[in-house]
Amino acid sequence: MAKHRRPGPPNQPSQAAPRIDADAPLAAYDRRRRPPMDIPRRHRPAHSGASHLRPDEARVLEEWNGFAYEPVGTAPNLAAAQAWMNQLQTDNGPAA
């Protein structure tokens, strides 16, 4: 079987995660505390299933606390959950 590797040229760093200052004394600690895929907020359907199906059902709102996602509330539908997710970006400027 072939060896697995990331796509793209081998001389370029991966763009999956932002760069971290290697000279910072707490760089490794800060890296572990970043949310997965750098998404500090997410929403999940309250009754499982794909998020794009049944857009009128309630959603559970989750926020990254530095270690794991924790529930912080609910939204009545998909549109309200997406507005809640985008609120953080508009308050803090565009996501990097």
Secondary structure, DSSP 8 states (H G I E B T S, - for coil): ------SS-TTS--SSS----TTSTTHHHHHHHS-GGG-SEEEEETT-S-TTSSTTS-EEEEEE-SSSEEEEEEESSHHHHHHHHHHHHHHH-S--
